[in-house]
Amino acid sequence: MSLESLRNQIDTLDDQLLNLLNQRMELVRRVGELKRSTNAVIYRPEREKQILDRLHEQNNGLLNREAIEAIFLEIFAVSRNLELPERVAYLGPEGSFTHQAAESRFGAMSTYVALPTIRSVFESVETGRVRFGVVPIENNQEGVVSEAVDLLLEKDLTIAAEAQIPVHFTFATKAENLTDITHIYSKDIAFRQCSKFLNDSFDGLKVEQVPVESTSKAAKMAAQNPNSAALCSTIAAKLFGVPILFGNIEDSNLNRTRFLILAKDFVNQPSGRDKTTMIARLPNTDRPGVLAEFLQEFNLRRINITKIESRPLREGATFRYWFLLECEGHATDPDLQEILNHHAAEVKLLGSYVRVS
């Protein structure tokens, strides 16, 4: 079979795909009309998971699960924009890893608002200026993002979903040689995560590491100073036109960051693979065994706790703490619901949502 014949077959299939996608979007439009008439929520992560699971189970072709998810998550995002365009805030600036995480869930067509701080993302969702907000919550190499965790207690928002992306840093510069570089810009955490590369590449050279607010800011500054460089994302380097000299320079290729998608009064239906996040402000935490007794309730019901983080209460002069806790299961599961009801005065439910991993 000739190349021309194969290309003609591909063209025919592309025509069929376009026709099928338009048929799907017409049904989506009608679904949107029904949802608007009942004030139903447009973004349904658990429904998207059901579709992806079904497609994966029946797939017998060359596409793997990751490829299917990449294609259909973009289709879902386009569909949501037809139903009801949503504004999504994220920790900016444009080109940040959080921007990348937001687009992984809401697609390239959504309306994005880059904000300068995690607090401003929370406040934009809280005041209704945007429907969703995307913030980093933890990195598997560096731990939690304390500001985001603390704001979960302070603000009255819910977690609609989570996202995880691999973090790959590039070394971008306009300099011809490493010896010409006098300054390297990046976020403080990036210097730690790329320390081996920096030590190996600049051993004996006098180079100042300059912390800035974001890796995107680093790329912008490197674009303005030919004797500088940036540790940044590929998207940021391309955005500001800084040539990439080295890629994937992070110490660990297992480096991943987890992000939360925030909303107001958002409730997911059970998907069968859920995670629940809550805040526990237990009374009398200075009494021996209070935390252990609370955790034992999960153990007795065989509910797997996947994370617990203590944070200072900042009330009075004593050392007292509240706890961010995550566990497997949905808040409507009978055993977990029993715990939540029993501790209704001490526990703030942040949300149940589809578990990514």
Buried (B, 14 or more C-beta within 10 A) or exposed (E): EEEEEEEEEEEEEEEEEEEEEEEBBEEBEEBBEEBEEEEEBBBBBBBBBBBBBEBEEEEEEEBEEEEBBEEBBBBBBBBBBBBBEBBBBBBBBBBBBBBBBBBBBBBEBBEBBBBEEBBBBBBBBBEEBBBBBBBBBBBEBBEBBEBBBBBBBEBEBBBBBBBBBEBBBBBBBBBEEBEEBBBBBBBEBBBEBBEEBBEEBBEEEEBEBBEBBBBBBBBBBBBEBBEBBBBBBBBBBBBBEBBBBBEEBBBEEEBBBBBBBBBBEBEBEBBEBBBBBBBBBBEEBEEEEEBEEBBEBBEEBEBEEEEEBEBEBEEEEEEBBBBBBBBBBBBBBEEBEEBBEEBEEBBBBBBBBBBBE
